[in-house]
Amino acid sequence: MHITMQKRDKGQTWASPILGEGQLDAYSSDLEQKRLMLQRFQEENPGFDFSQAQFTGNCPDPRTFMGGIRND
């Protein structure tokens, strides 16, 4: 069986894919936040290559950073 889950709210991280079942540790959550931010940059700037980009320090929330995510 293969289950595909899609988020309703783009850029939002999930603490757990199943409500009430274990949560991501803080490190994994931070990595996911960085991945979502890079994904947002790539969508907003398709002519640039962000594949080797890295964040240092705390990553901003992709849902609210610089006006938030556009849902076009």
All heavy atoms as a GROMACS GRO file, in nm:
protein
  578
    1MET      N    1   0.084  -0.115   0.000
    1MET     CA    2   0.000   0.000   0.000
    1MET      C    3   0.090   0.124   0.000
    1MET      O    4   0.193   0.128   0.067
    1MET     CB    5  -0.088   0.000   0.125
    1MET     CG    6  -0.174   0.122   0.130
    1MET     SD    7  -0.279   0.146   0.278
    1MET     CE    8  -0.307  -0.011   0.346
    2HIS      N    9   0.053   0.224  -0.076
    2HIS     CA   10   0.126   0.350  -0.084
    2HIS      C   11   0.028   0.462  -0.051
    2HIS      O   12  -0.074   0.476  -0.117
    2HIS     CB   13   0.183   0.368  -0.224
    2HIS     CG   14   0.263   0.493  -0.240
    2HIS    ND1   15   0.393   0.503  -0.199
    2HIS    CD2   16   0.231   0.613  -0.292
    2HIS    CE1   17   0.437   0.624  -0.224
    2HIS    NE2   18   0.340   0.692  -0.282
    3ILE      N   19   0.060   0.540   0.051
    3ILE     CA   20  -0.027   0.651   0.092
    3ILE      C   21   0.045   0.782   0.065
    3ILE      O   22   0.159   0.800   0.105
    3ILE     CB   23  -0.062   0.641   0.242
    3ILE    CG1   24  -0.140   0.512   0.268
    3ILE    CG2   25  -0.140   0.763   0.286
    3ILE    CD1   26  -0.166   0.485   0.413
    4THR      N   27  -0.023   0.872  -0.003
    4THR     CA   28   0.031   1.005  -0.030
    4THR      C   29  -0.052   1.107   0.046
    4THR      O   30  -0.173   1.109   0.036
    4THR     CB   31   0.025   1.037  -0.181
    4THR    OG1   32   0.098   0.938  -0.251
    4THR    CG2   33   0.083   1.173  -0.209
    5MET      N   34   0.017   1.190   0.124
    5MET     CA   35  -0.052   1.294   0.201
    5MET      C   36  -0.011   1.430   0.146
    5MET      O   37   0.106   1.452   0.118
    5MET     CB   38  -0.014   1.283   0.349
    5MET     CG   39  -0.052   1.148   0.408
    5MET     SD   40   0.010   1.127   0.574
    5MET     CE   41  -0.118   1.212   0.663
    6GLN      N   42  -0.107   1.517   0.130
    6GLN     CA   43  -0.079   1.651   0.080
    6GLN      C   44  -0.128   1.751   0.183
    6GLN      O   45  -0.238   1.738   0.238
    6GLN     CB   46  -0.150   1.674  -0.053
    6GLN     CG   47  -0.119   1.807  -0.113
    6GLN     CD   48  -0.178   1.820  -0.253
    6GLN    OE1   49  -0.233   1.726  -0.309
    6GLN    NE2   50  -0.168   1.938  -0.309
    7LYS      N   51  -0.046   1.852   0.207
    7LYS     CA   52  -0.084   1.954   0.306
    7LYS      C   53  -0.184   2.052   0.246
    7LYS      O   54  -0.174   2.090   0.130
    7LYS     CB   55   0.040   2.031   0.350
    7LYS     CG   56   0.139   1.945   0.423
    7LYS     CD   57   0.261   2.026   0.461
    7LYS     CE   58   0.362   1.939   0.530
    7LYS     NZ   59   0.482   2.012   0.562
    8ARG      N   60  -0.280   2.091   0.325
    8ARG     CA   61  -0.377   2.190   0.283
    8ARG      C   62  -0.312   2.328   0.281
    8ARG      O   63  -0.335   2.408   0.192
    8ARG     CB   64  -0.497   2.190   0.376
    8ARG     CG   65  -0.604   2.290   0.335
    8ARG     CD   66  -0.714   2.300   0.436
    8ARG     NE   67  -0.656   2.361   0.556
    8ARG     CZ   68  -0.705   2.351   0.678
    8ARG    NH1   69  -0.812   2.280   0.699
    8ARG    NH2   70  -0.648   2.409   0.780
    9ASP      N   71  -0.231   2.357   0.384
    9ASP     CA   72  -0.167   2.487   0.397
    9ASP      C   73  -0.021   2.477   0.357
    9ASP      O   74   0.061   2.417   0.427
    9ASP     CB   75  -0.178   2.538   0.542
    9ASP     CG   76  -0.323   2.552   0.586
    9ASP    OD1   77  -0.405   2.597   0.504
    9ASP    OD2   78  -0.352   2.518   0.702
   10LYS      N   79   0.011   2.535   0.243
   10LYS     CA   80   0.146   2.531   0.188
   10LYS      C   81   0.246   2.596   0.285
   10LYS      O   82   0.219   2.701   0.341
   10LYS     CB   83   0.144   2.607   0.055
   10LYS     CG   84   0.263   2.587  -0.029
   10LYS     CD   85   0.240   2.655  -0.162
   10LYS     CE   86   0.353   2.631  -0.256
   10LYS     NZ   87   0.331   2.698  -0.384
   11GLY      N   88   0.361   2.534   0.304
   11GLY     CA   89   0.466   2.589   0.387
   11GLY      C   90   0.453   2.560   0.535
   11GLY      O   91   0.538   2.597   0.614
   12GLN      N   92   0.350   2.490   0.574
   12GLN     CA   93   0.329   2.459   0.715
   12GLN      C   94   0.397   2.327   0.748
   12GLN      O   95   0.381   2.229   0.676
   12GLN     CB   96   0.180   2.450   0.746
   12GLN     CG   97   0.149   2.422   0.890
   12GLN     CD   98   0.000   2.421   0.916
   12GLN    OE1   99  -0.080   2.441   0.825
   12GLN    NE2  100  -0.037   2.398   1.039
   13THR      N  101   0.473   2.325   0.857
   13THR     CA  102   0.534   2.199   0.899
   13THR      C  103   0.439   2.124   0.991
   13THR      O  104   0.362   2.185   1.064
   13THR     CB  105   0.667   2.223   0.972
   13THR    OG1  106   0.645   2.311   1.083
   13THR    CG2  107   0.770   2.286   0.881
   14TRP      N  108   0.445   1.995   0.985
   14TRP     CA  109   0.364   1.910   1.071
   14TRP      C  110   0.450   1.859   1.185
   14TRP      O  111   0.561   1.812   1.164
   14TRP     CB  112   0.311   1.789   0.996
   14TRP     CG  113   0.207   1.817   0.893
   14TRP    CD1  114   0.137   1.933   0.876
   14TRP    CD2  115   0.159   1.727   0.793
   14TRP    NE1  116   0.050   1.920   0.773
   14TRP    CE2  117   0.061   1.795   0.720
   14TRP    CE3  118   0.191   1.598   0.760
   14TRP    CZ2  119  -0.007   1.736   0.615
   14TRP    CZ3  120   0.123   1.539   0.656
   14TRP    CH2  121   0.025   1.607   0.583
   15ALA      N  122   0.400   1.866   1.307
   15ALA     CA  123   0.471   1.809   1.420
   15ALA      C  124   0.469   1.656   1.409
   15ALA      O  125   0.561   1.587   1.451
   15ALA     CB  126   0.408   1.853   1.551
   16SER      N  127   0.362   1.602   1.351
   16SER     CA  128   0.345   1.459   1.333
   16SER      C  129   0.246   1.438   1.220
   16SER      O  130   0.147   1.509   1.211
   16SER     CB  131   0.291   1.396   1.462
   16SER     OG  132   0.260   1.262   1.443
   17PRO      N  133   0.269   1.339   1.132
   17PRO     CA  134   0.173   1.315   1.026
   17PRO      C  135   0.040   1.258   1.075
   17PRO      O  136  -0.062   1.270   1.010
   17PRO     CB  137   0.244   1.218   0.932
   17PRO     CG  138   0.350   1.155   1.016
   17PRO     CD  139   0.384   1.253   1.122
   18ILE      N  140   0.043   1.196   1.193
   18ILE     CA  141  -0.079   1.138   1.250
   18ILE      C  142  -0.101   1.201   1.387
   18ILE      O  143  -0.016   1.191   1.476
   18ILE     CB  144  -0.067   0.984   1.264
   18ILE    CG1  145  -0.044   0.924   1.124
   18ILE    CG2  146  -0.191   0.926   1.329
   18ILE    CD1  147  -0.012   0.777   1.126
   19LEU      N  148  -0.214   1.267   1.403
   19LEU     CA  149  -0.246   1.336   1.527
   19LEU      C  150  -0.238   1.241   1.646
   19LEU      O  151  -0.293   1.132   1.643
   19LEU     CB  152  -0.386   1.397   1.518
   19LEU     CG  153  -0.428   1.490   1.630
   19LEU    CD1  154  -0.336   1.612   1.635
   19LEU    CD2  155  -0.571   1.534   1.611
   20GLY      N  156  -0.165   1.284   1.749
   20GLY     CA  157  -0.154   1.204   1.870
   20GLY      C  158  -0.040   1.103   1.870
   20GLY      O  159  -0.015   1.038   1.969
   21GLU      N  160   0.027   1.088   1.756
   21GLU     CA  161   0.140   0.995   1.747
   21GLU      C  162   0.269   1.075   1.748
   21GLU      O  163   0.281   1.175   1.683
   21GLU     CB  164   0.132   0.913   1.617
   21GLU     CG  165   0.010   0.827   1.609
   21GLU     CD  166   0.008   0.718   1.715
   21GLU    OE1  167   0.115   0.661   1.743
   21GLU    OE2  168  -0.100   0.692   1.768
   22GLY      N  169   0.370   1.033   1.822
   22GLY     CA  170   0.501   1.097   1.833
   22GLY      C  171   0.522   1.222   1.748
   22GLY      O  172   0.452   1.243   1.652
   23GLN      N  173   0.613   1.303   1.788
   23GLN     CA  174   0.642   1.426   1.716
   23GLN      C  175   0.785   1.427   1.665
   23GLN      O  176   0.870   1.355   1.717
   23GLN     CB  177   0.619   1.546   1.808
   23GLN     CG  178   0.475   1.563   1.848
   23GLN     CD  179   0.453   1.695   1.920
   23GLN    OE1  180   0.546   1.759   1.965
   23GLN    NE2  181   0.329   1.734   1.930
   24LEU      N  182   0.810   1.510   1.564
   24LEU     CA  183   0.946   1.526   1.513
   24LEU      C  184   1.032   1.589   1.620
   24LEU      O  185   0.986   1.675   1.696
   24LEU     CB  186   0.946   1.620   1.391
   24LEU     CG  187   0.884   1.570   1.262
   24LEU    CD1  188   0.886   1.683   1.159
   24LEU    CD2  189   0.962   1.452   1.209
   25ASP      N  190   1.157   1.549   1.624
   25ASP     CA  191   1.247   1.616   1.718
   25ASP      C  192   1.279   1.755   1.663
   25ASP      O  193   1.257   1.785   1.546
   25ASP     CB  194   1.373   1.533   1.743
   25ASP     CG  195   1.455   1.510   1.617
   25ASP    OD1  196   1.483   1.606   1.545
   25ASP    OD2  197   1.492   1.394   1.591
   26ALA      N  198   1.331   1.842   1.747
   26ALA     CA  199   1.356   1.982   1.708
   26ALA      C  200   1.451   1.992   1.589
   26ALA      O  201   1.433   2.077   1.501
   26ALA     CB  202   1.411   2.059   1.827
   27TYR      N  203   1.551   1.906   1.583
   27TYR     CA  204   1.648   1.910   1.472
   27TYR      C  205   1.579   1.877   1.339
   27TYR      O  206   1.598   1.946   1.240
   27TYR     CB  207   1.764   1.813   1.498
   27TYR     CG  208   1.865   1.811   1.388
   27TYR    CD1  209   1.952   1.918   1.369
   27TYR    CD2  210   1.874   1.702   1.300
   27TYR    CE1  211   2.045   1.917   1.266
   27TYR    CE2  212   1.966   1.700   1.198
   27TYR     CZ  213   2.053   1.807   1.181
   27TYR     OH  214   2.144   1.805   1.078
   28SER      N  215   1.498   1.771   1.338
   28SER     CA  216   1.426   1.734   1.216
   28SER      C  217   1.329   1.842   1.173
   28SER      O  218   1.313   1.870   1.055
   28SER     CB  219   1.349   1.603   1.236
   28SER     OG  220   1.436   1.497   1.262
   29SER      N  221   1.264   1.904   1.270
   29SER     CA  222   1.170   2.012   1.241
   29SER      C  223   1.242   2.130   1.177
   29SER      O  224   1.193   2.191   1.082
   29SER     CB  225   1.100   2.054   1.370
   29SER     OG  226   1.005   2.153   1.343
   30ASP      N  227   1.361   2.162   1.228
   30ASP     CA  228   1.440   2.273   1.173
   30ASP      C  229   1.484   2.241   1.030
   30ASP      O  230   1.478   2.328   0.942
   30ASP     CB  231   1.562   2.299   1.263
   30ASP     CG  232   1.639   2.421   1.219
   30ASP    OD1  233   1.578   2.530   1.206
   30ASP    OD2  234   1.762   2.409   1.197
   31LEU      N  235   1.525   2.118   1.004
   31LEU     CA  236   1.563   2.078   0.868
   31LEU      C  237   1.445   2.091   0.772
   31LEU      O  238   1.460   2.135   0.658
   31LEU     CB  239   1.615   1.935   0.867
   31LEU     CG  240   1.751   1.911   0.930
   31LEU    CD1  241   1.785   1.762   0.928
   31LEU    CD2  242   1.858   1.991   0.861
   32GLU      N  243   1.326   2.051   0.817
   32GLU     CA  244   1.207   2.062   0.734
   32GLU      C  245   1.173   2.208   0.706
   32GLU      O  246   1.136   2.245   0.594
   32GLU     CB  247   1.089   1.991   0.801
   32GLU     CG  248   0.960   1.998   0.724
   32GLU     CD  249   0.961   1.928   0.590
   32GLU    OE1  250   1.059   1.860   0.556
   32GLU    OE2  251   0.863   1.944   0.516
   33GLN      N  252   1.188   2.294   0.806
   33GLN     CA  253   1.163   2.438   0.789
   33GLN      C  254   1.258   2.495   0.684
   33GLN      O  255   1.217   2.574   0.598
   33GLN     CB  256   1.183   2.507   0.925
   33GLN     CG  257   1.132   2.647   0.929
   33GLN     CD  258   0.986   2.656   0.964
   33GLN    OE1  259   0.913   2.558   0.963
   33GLN    NE2  260   0.943   2.772   0.995
   34LYS      N  261   1.384   2.457   0.688
   34LYS     CA  262   1.482   2.504   0.591
   34LYS      C  263   1.449   2.452   0.450
   34LYS      O  264   1.460   2.526   0.352
   34LYS     CB  265   1.622   2.461   0.632
   34LYS     CG  266   1.671   2.535   0.755
   34LYS     CD  267   1.806   2.485   0.802
   34LYS     CE  268   1.848   2.562   0.928
   34LYS     NZ  269   1.977   2.517   0.979
   35ARG      N  270   1.408   2.326   0.441
   35ARG     CA  271   1.372   2.269   0.311
   35ARG      C  272   1.253   2.344   0.250
   35ARG      O  273   1.252   2.377   0.131
   35ARG     CB  274   1.338   2.121   0.327
   35ARG     CG  275   1.316   2.050   0.193
   35ARG     CD  276   1.258   1.911   0.212
   35ARG     NE  277   1.122   1.915   0.264
   35ARG     CZ  278   1.014   1.946   0.192
   35ARG    NH1  279   1.025   1.978   0.066
   35ARG    NH2  280   0.894   1.946   0.248
   36LEU      N  281   1.153   2.375   0.333
   36LEU     CA  282   1.036   2.449   0.284
   36LEU      C  283   1.073   2.590   0.240
   36LEU      O  284   1.019   2.641   0.142
   36LEU     CB  285   0.929   2.454   0.393
   36LEU     CG  286   0.856   2.323   0.420
   36LEU    CD1  287   0.769   2.336   0.545
   36LEU    CD2  288   0.773   2.283   0.301
   37MET      N  289   1.164   2.654   0.312
   37MET     CA  290   1.206   2.789   0.275
   37MET      C  291   1.280   2.787   0.141
   37MET      O  292   1.254   2.872   0.055
   37MET     CB  293   1.296   2.847   0.386
   37MET     CG  294   1.314   2.993   0.375
   37MET     SD  295   1.157   3.077   0.404
   37MET     CE  296   1.207   3.244   0.382
   38LEU      N  297   1.368   2.691   0.121
   38LEU     CA  298   1.439   2.680  -0.007
   38LEU      C  299   1.342   2.647  -0.121
   38LEU      O  300   1.355   2.698  -0.231
   38LEU     CB  301   1.549   2.575   0.001
   38LEU     CG  302   1.669   2.614   0.087
   38LEU    CD1  303   1.764   2.496   0.102
   38LEU    CD2  304   1.741   2.734   0.029
   39GLN      N  305   1.242   2.565  -0.092
   39GLN     CA  306   1.139   2.533  -0.191
   39GLN      C  307   1.063   2.660  -0.229
   39GLN      O  308   1.035   2.684  -0.346
   39GLN     CB  309   1.044   2.428  -0.135
   39GLN     CG  310   0.936   2.388  -0.231
   39GLN     CD  311   0.842   2.285  -0.170
   39GLN    OE1  312   0.846   2.256  -0.051
   39GLN    NE2  313   0.756   2.228  -0.252
   40ARG      N  314   1.032   2.742  -0.131
   40ARG     CA  315   0.962   2.868  -0.157
   40ARG      C  316   1.049   2.960  -0.244
   40ARG      O  317   1.001   3.017  -0.342
   40ARG     CB  318   0.929   2.937  -0.026
   40ARG     CG  319   0.866   3.073  -0.049
   40ARG     CD  320   0.837   3.147   0.077
   40ARG     NE  321   0.820   3.288   0.044
   40ARG     CZ  322   0.813   3.382   0.132
   40ARG    NH1  323   0.818   3.355   0.260
   40ARG    NH2  324   0.800   3.508   0.095
   41PHE      N  325   1.178   2.973  -0.211
   41PHE     CA  326   1.268   3.056  -0.292
   41PHE      C  327   1.272   3.006  -0.436
   41PHE      O  328   1.270   3.086  -0.530
   41PHE     CB  329   1.409   3.057  -0.235
   41PHE     CG  330   1.426   3.140  -0.111
   41PHE    CD1  331   1.530   3.112  -0.023
   41PHE    CD2  332   1.343   3.245  -0.081
   41PHE    CE1  333   1.549   3.188   0.091
   41PHE    CE2  334   1.360   3.322   0.033
   41PHE     CZ  335   1.464   3.292   0.119
   42GLN      N  336   1.278   2.874  -0.455
   42GLN     CA  337   1.284   2.818  -0.589
   42GLN      C  338   1.156   2.847  -0.667
   42GLN      O  339   1.162   2.882  -0.786
   42GLN     CB  340   1.307   2.667  -0.582
   42GLN     CG  341   1.333   2.604  -0.717
   42GLN     CD  342   1.462   2.653  -0.780
   42GLN    OE1  343   1.568   2.642  -0.720
   42GLN    NE2  344   1.454   2.709  -0.899
   43GLU      N  345   1.041   2.837  -0.603
   43GLU     CA  346   0.914   2.865  -0.670
   43GLU      C  347   0.902   3.012  -0.708
   43GLU      O  348   0.849   3.045  -0.814
   43GLU     CB  349   0.797   2.825  -0.581
   43GLU     CG  350   0.779   2.676  -0.567
   43GLU     CD  351   0.670   2.638  -0.468
   43GLU    OE1  352   0.602   2.729  -0.414
   43GLU    OE2  353   0.652   2.518  -0.446
   44GLU      N  354   0.952   3.101  -0.623
   44GLU     CA  355   0.941   3.244  -0.648
   44GLU      C  356   1.049   3.294  -0.745
   44GLU      O  357   1.034   3.401  -0.803
   44GLU     CB  358   0.950   3.321  -0.517
   44GLU     CG  359   0.830   3.299  -0.427
   44GLU     CD  360   0.840   3.370  -0.293
   44GLU    OE1  361   0.943   3.436  -0.266
   44GLU    OE2  362   0.745   3.358  -0.214
   45ASN      N  363   1.157   3.218  -0.762
   45ASN     CA  364   1.268   3.258  -0.848
   45ASN      C  365   1.310   3.140  -0.935
   45ASN      O  366   1.418   3.084  -0.915
   45ASN     CB  367   1.386   3.305  -0.762
   45ASN     CG  368   1.348   3.417  -0.670
   45ASN    OD1  369   1.334   3.531  -0.710
   45ASN    ND2  370   1.328   3.385  -0.543
   46PRO      N  371   1.227   3.101  -1.032
   46PRO     CA  372   1.255   2.980  -1.108
   46PRO      C  373   1.384   2.984  -1.191
   46PRO      O  374   1.436   2.880  -1.227
   46PRO     CB  375   1.132   2.965  -1.199
   46PRO     CG  376   1.068   3.098  -1.201
   46PRO     CD  377   1.104   3.167  -1.073
   47GLY      N  378   1.438   3.100  -1.217
   47GLY     CA  379   1.561   3.111  -1.296
   47GLY      C  380   1.688   3.089  -1.215
   47GLY      O  381   1.797   3.082  -1.271
   48PHE      N  382   1.677   3.076  -1.084
   48PHE     CA  383   1.793   3.058  -0.998
   48PHE      C  384   1.801   2.914  -0.949
   48PHE      O  385   1.700   2.846  -0.935
   48PHE     CB  386   1.785   3.152  -0.876
   48PHE     CG  387   1.801   3.296  -0.913
   48PHE    CD1  388   1.689   3.374  -0.937
   48PHE    CD2  389   1.926   3.355  -0.923
   48PHE    CE1  390   1.701   3.508  -0.971
   48PHE    CE2  391   1.940   3.487  -0.957
   48PHE     CZ  392   1.828   3.565  -0.981
   49ASP      N  393   1.922   2.870  -0.921
   49ASP     CA  394   1.945   2.734  -0.869
   49ASP      C  395   1.976   2.743  -0.720
   49ASP      O  396   2.081   2.792  -0.681
   49ASP     CB  397   2.061   2.669  -0.944
   49ASP     CG  398   2.090   2.529  -0.894
   49ASP    OD1  399   2.007   2.472  -0.821
   49ASP    OD2  400   2.198   2.477  -0.930
   50PHE      N  401   1.885   2.693  -0.638
   50PHE     CA  402   1.904   2.695  -0.493
   50PHE      C  403   1.942   2.557  -0.440
   50PHE      O  404   1.940   2.534  -0.320
   50PHE     CB  405   1.775   2.742  -0.423
   50PHE     CG  406   1.744   2.886  -0.448
   50PHE    CD1  407   1.651   2.922  -0.545
   50PHE    CD2  408   1.807   2.985  -0.376
   50PHE    CE1  409   1.622   3.055  -0.569
   50PHE    CE2  410   1.778   3.118  -0.399
   50PHE     CZ  411   1.686   3.154  -0.496
   51SER      N  412   1.981   2.465  -0.529
   51SER     CA  413   2.007   2.327  -0.487
   51SER      C  414   2.123   2.316  -0.388
   51SER      O  415   2.125   2.225  -0.306
   51SER     CB  416   2.032   2.238  -0.608
   51SER     OG  417   2.148   2.282  -0.678
   52GLN      N  418   2.218   2.406  -0.393
   52GLN     CA  419   2.332   2.401  -0.300
   52GLN      C  420   2.324   2.507  -0.191
   52GLN      O  421   2.418   2.523  -0.113
   52GLN     CB  422   2.463   2.420  -0.378
   52GLN     CG  423   2.487   2.314  -0.484
   52GLN     CD  424   2.496   2.174  -0.425
   52GLN    OE1  425   2.560   2.153  -0.324
   52GLN    NE2  426   2.429   2.079  -0.489
   53ALA      N  427   2.212   2.578  -0.183
   53ALA     CA  428   2.196   2.684  -0.083
   53ALA      C  429   2.180   2.625   0.056
   53ALA      O  430   2.126   2.516   0.073
   53ALA     CB  431   2.074   2.770  -0.117
   54GLN      N  432   2.228   2.698   0.155
   54GLN     CA  433   2.217   2.655   0.294
   54GLN      C  434   2.182   2.775   0.381
   54GLN      O  435   2.219   2.887   0.350
   54GLN     CB  436   2.348   2.595   0.344
   54GLN     CG  437   2.388   2.469   0.274
   54GLN     CD  438   2.518   2.414   0.329
   54GLN    OE1  439   2.581   2.473   0.415
   54GLN    NE2  440   2.558   2.300   0.277
   55PHE      N  441   2.110   2.750   0.489
   55PHE     CA  442   2.081   2.851   0.588
   55PHE      C  443   2.178   2.833   0.703
   55PHE      O  444   2.209   2.721   0.741
   55PHE     CB  445   1.939   2.838   0.643
   55PHE     CG  446   1.833   2.886   0.549
   55PHE    CD1  447   1.765   2.797   0.468
   55PHE    CD2  448   1.803   3.020   0.541
   55PHE    CE1  449   1.667   2.841   0.382
   55PHE    CE2  450   1.705   3.066   0.455
   55PHE     CZ  451   1.638   2.976   0.375
   56THR      N  452   2.224   2.944   0.759
   56THR     CA  453   2.302   2.937   0.881
   56THR      C  454   2.220   3.003   0.990
   56THR      O  455   2.151   3.101   0.967
   56THR     CB  456   2.437   3.010   0.866
   56THR    OG1  457   2.413   3.144   0.827
   56THR    CG2  458   2.524   2.942   0.763
   57GLY      N  459   2.222   2.946   1.107
   57GLY     CA  460   2.140   3.001   1.215
   57GLY      C  461   1.996   2.958   1.201
   57GLY      O  462   1.964   2.859   1.136
   58ASN      N  463   1.908   3.034   1.261
   58ASN     CA  464   1.765   3.000   1.258
   58ASN      C  465   1.704   3.038   1.124
   58ASN      O  466   1.729   3.144   1.071
   58ASN     CB  467   1.691   3.074   1.369
   58ASN     CG  468   1.729   3.025   1.506
   58ASN    OD1  469   1.770   2.910   1.522
   58ASN    ND2  470   1.716   3.109   1.606
   59CYS      N  471   1.622   2.951   1.075
   59CYS     CA  472   1.553   2.974   0.949
   59CYS      C  473   1.420   3.043   0.977
   59CYS      O  474   1.348   3.003   1.068
   59CYS     CB  475   1.528   2.839   0.881
   59CYS     SG  476   1.439   2.851   0.727
   60PRO      N  477   1.386   3.147   0.900
   60PRO     CA  478   1.256   3.211   0.921
   60PRO      C  479   1.141   3.119   0.881
   60PRO      O  480   1.159   3.024   0.807
   60PRO     CB  481   1.262   3.335   0.830
   60PRO     CG  482   1.365   3.302   0.728
   60PRO     CD  483   1.462   3.207   0.792
   61ASP      N  484   1.023   3.151   0.929
   61ASP     CA  485   0.903   3.073   0.896
   61ASP      C  486   0.863   3.104   0.752
   61ASP      O  487   0.834   3.219   0.719
   61ASP     CB  488   0.790   3.110   0.992
   61ASP     CG  489   0.667   3.025   0.975
   61ASP    OD1  490   0.649   2.965   0.867
   61ASP    OD2  491   0.588   3.018   1.070
   62PRO      N  492   0.862   3.004   0.663
   62PRO     CA  493   0.828   3.030   0.523
   62PRO      C  494   0.687   3.081   0.501
   62PRO      O  495   0.657   3.144   0.401
   62PRO     CB  496   0.849   2.894   0.454
   62PRO     CG  497   0.846   2.793   0.561
   62PRO     CD  498   0.889   2.863   0.686
   63ARG      N  499   0.597   3.058   0.598
   63ARG     CA  500   0.458   3.106   0.582
   63ARG      C  501   0.447   3.256   0.602
   63ARG      O  502   0.356   3.319   0.552
   63ARG     CB  503   0.366   3.035   0.680
   63ARG     CG  504   0.348   2.888   0.651
   63ARG     CD  505   0.265   2.822   0.758
   63ARG     NE  506   0.336   2.830   0.885
   63ARG     CZ  507   0.279   2.832   1.004
   63ARG    NH1  508   0.149   2.825   1.015
   63ARG    NH2  509   0.351   2.838   1.113
   64THR      N  510   0.540   3.316   0.678
   64THR     CA  511   0.527   3.458   0.712
   64THR      C  512   0.643   3.545   0.665
   64THR      O  513   0.630   3.666   0.661
   64THR     CB  514   0.514   3.475   0.865
   64THR    OG1  515   0.630   3.417   0.928
   64THR    CG2  516   0.389   3.408   0.916
   65PHE      N  517   0.755   3.485   0.627
   65PHE     CA  518   0.874   3.561   0.588
   65PHE      C  519   0.847   3.646   0.465
   65PHE      O  520   0.796   3.598   0.364
   65PHE     CB  521   0.989   3.463   0.561
   65PHE     CG  522   1.118   3.528   0.520
   65PHE    CD1  523   1.190   3.603   0.610
   65PHE    CD2  524   1.165   3.513   0.391
   65PHE    CE1  525   1.309   3.661   0.572
   65PHE    CE2  526   1.284   3.572   0.352
   65PHE     CZ  527   1.357   3.647   0.444
   66MET      N  528   0.879   3.774   0.475
   66MET     CA  529   0.864   3.871   0.365
   66MET      C  530   0.729   3.863   0.294
   66MET      O  531   0.720   3.849   0.173
   66MET     CB  532   0.978   3.854   0.264
   66MET     CG  533   1.113   3.889   0.322
   66MET     SD  534   1.248   3.880   0.204
   66MET     CE  535   1.203   4.014   0.093
   67GLY      N  536   0.624   3.866   0.370
   67GLY     CA  537   0.490   3.868   0.313
   67GLY      C  538   0.423   3.734   0.299
   67GLY      O  539   0.309   3.725   0.259
   68GLY      N  540   0.495   3.629   0.331
   68GLY     CA  541   0.433   3.496   0.329
   68GLY      C  542   0.431   3.430   0.193
   68GLY      O  543   0.480   3.482   0.095
   69ILE      N  544   0.370   3.315   0.191
   69ILE     CA  545   0.363   3.231   0.070
   69ILE      C  546   0.246   3.277  -0.016
   69ILE      O  547   0.136   3.298   0.032
   69ILE     CB  548   0.344   3.083   0.109
   69ILE    CG1  549   0.468   3.034   0.180
   69ILE    CG2  550   0.314   2.998  -0.013
   69ILE    CD1  551   0.456   2.893   0.232
   70ARG      N  552   0.274   3.289  -0.145
   70ARG     CA  553   0.167   3.320  -0.241
   70ARG      C  554   0.100   3.192  -0.284
   70ARG      O  555   0.166   3.092  -0.308
   70ARG     CB  556   0.225   3.392  -0.362
   70ARG     CG  557   0.283   3.528  -0.326
   70ARG     CD  558   0.336   3.593  -0.448
   70ARG     NE  559   0.449   3.514  -0.500
   70ARG     CZ  560   0.547   3.562  -0.571
   70ARG    NH1  561   0.547   3.687  -0.606
   70ARG    NH2  562   0.645   3.485  -0.613
   71ASN      N  563  -0.029   3.194  -0.295
   71ASN     CA  564  -0.105   3.076  -0.336
   71ASN      C  565  -0.161   3.093  -0.477
   71ASN      O  566  -0.277   3.074  -0.501
   71ASN     CB  567  -0.218   3.048  -0.238
   71ASN     CG  568  -0.169   3.002  -0.105
   71ASN    OD1  569  -0.080   2.919  -0.098
   71ASN    ND2  570  -0.222   3.057   0.002
   72ASP      N  571  -0.072   3.130  -0.573
   72ASP     CA  572  -0.119   3.148  -0.711
   72ASP      C  573  -0.132   3.016  -0.779
   72ASP      O  574  -0.065   2.927  -0.767
   72ASP     CB  575  -0.024   3.231  -0.796
   72ASP     CG  576   0.057   3.336  -0.724
   72ASP    OD1  577   0.022   3.374  -0.615
   72ASP    OD2  578   0.156   3.378  -0.784
   0.00000   0.00000   0.00000
